[in-house]
Amino acid sequence: MPEEIKTHVLVVGGGPGGYVAAIRAGQLGLDTVLVEADRLGGTCLIRGCIPSKALIHAATRLHDMRRHAEAAAMGISLPAPPVFDIRGAVAWKDGIVDKLNAGVASLLKRAKVRVVQGWATFRDGKSCDVAGPEGEIRIRAENVILATGSEPVALPDLPFGGDILSSAEALSLAELPASLAVVGAGYIGLELGIAFARMGVKVTVIEAEERILPLYDARLTDPVQKWLERHGVALHLGARARGFGDGKLRIETAAGATAIPADKVLVTVGRRPRLAGWGFENMGIDPERGFIPVDGQCRTAMRGIYAIGDLVGEPMLAHKASAQGEMVAEIIAGKRRAFDPAAIPAICFTEPEIVSVGLSPDDAAAQGMDVITGIFPFAANGRALTMEAGDDGGFVRVVARRDNHRILGIQAVGAHVSELSGAFVSAIEMAAVLADVAGMIHAHPTLGEAFHEAALHALGHAIHR
C-alpha cells in the first residue's frame, strides 16, 4: 500500500510560483506539501533566469578584458588576450544555481513545508499519486495550487536534440561552437545570442517578424540592434527557418531561400504551459487557448483548486508567478486578496538592457489616451558617462496623461537599467504624477537622475537637456 498524506495545501511545482506559495502557506501555519519532480527553483533558477544572467555576466567580463588587450582604454591595457574556458564558466554558473537551490530548500524547511520529490498525477480534483525516490505516495489535500510552469516550444522543422538546442542546453555547453544560429529574436534569443557573441562565437539571428524584439517599440530596440550590427551579429529579419542539416540552417526570406552555416542552432520561439501528464483532465480543468483559465484570485472552475504563473497566461514571468503564489496562500489562509497589479515590469537583459513598465506611447494611443512624454538621454547623465554607458543610445522615457499628469508608463534602455525597474513600478503602483517624481531629490551621480529629468522634460523644464 502506498503511503498516504493528508494536507491542507498541496502545491505542485517548485518553481518561483510554487515554492513561494508553499513558503507563505507554511508561514501562515497551514499544513503544506510541495511536490517537485526536478530540482527546487524551477526553470528560472535551474535553467533560465539565473544561469543565463550568470553567463551573460561572464561574457561581459570576457568582452571587456579582450577590449583592453586590443587597445588601452581608461588607462588600462592587458599584455595578452584573456583565456576563456566555457567549462569553467558553466561550473561557476552551476555553483550559483546550487547555492540558490539549497537556499530554497532551507526556506521551505524553515516554513515546515514537506517536500516530496516525484511526479504528481491527479486521480481527481483533490488527490494525486506521486512516484519518486520515496516510493509511491498518495496525497489528499483540501486545497491544491498548480504551479507546473512552462517549457520551450520547438519548431516542426527543428525538433530539439543533437545540434538543435533549447535555452536549457545552451546554458550547459561543454564546448563553444564556432558558429551559432539563433532562431527567434525575442528576449531569450537575444540575451543568449549576445552572450555567445561576446564569447567569440559567430552568431546569426533569424526572426520571422520585420524587427527584433517585436513586442517593444522601435525606439527602445534600436540601441540593441545597433549593438548587434557593430559587433558582427548577422540579422535575417522577415525570415523563417525551414530545417537543419550538414552544418547549415535553411531559411526562407522575401528574397528567396538560402542556407546559413552553423555548428549549433538555438531555437527560442517561445514557451508554452506544461499541461500534459499531470492528470488535469481528471480534475475537471479545461484549458482555454493553451492556458488554464482563472479569476482575479487565481481560482479555477473547481472549488479549492488554484493555478498560478505560466499556466494561467501572459506575461510568463517569474515575478508574476511569485506574486500570485504569495497571494493564493494568503487567500487560503482567509485573507482578502486579489491579483490586480497596476504594472508588471518586463526586462530584456540584452546589450544594452531594456525595461518596460506600464503603457508605452503606442499602447496609450491605441487605448485612445491623450498623453505627454518626457525623455532624458544617458548621454547627458554623469553616472552613465563614468561607466562608459553614455554612448549606446540609452534613455529613460516617462508617459503620462496630458490632463492630470498621472504616470501611465516608464521605459528605459541602457546599461544596468534593470536596477531602475523597482522605482518605475513604485511610481505607477502609487499613482504618482509627474510632479511627484520631479519633486523628489534623486542622489547624484546615479542613473536614477535620468528618471527625474525625464519627468521634468515632460513638464517642459528639464534642467540638463
Secondary structure by P-SEA (a helix, b strand, c coil): ccbbbbbcbbbccccaaaaaaaaaaaaaccbbbbbbccccccccccccaaaaaaaaaaaaaaaaaaaaaacccccccccbbbbbbaaaaaaaaaaaaaaaaaaaaaaaaaabbbbbbbbbbbccccbbbbbccccbbbbbbcbbbbcbbbbbbbccccccccccccaaaaacccccccbbbbccccaaaaaaaaaaaaaccbbbbbbcccccccccccccaaaaaaaaaaaccccccccccccccccbbbbbcccccbbbbbcbbbbccccccccccccccccccccccccccccccccccccccccccccccccccaaaaaaaaaaaaaaaabbbbbccccbbbbbbccccbbbbccccaaaaaaacccbbbbbbbccccaaaaaacccccccbbbbbbbcccccccbbbbbccccccaaaaaaaaaaacccaaaaaaccccccccaaaaaaaaaaaacccccc
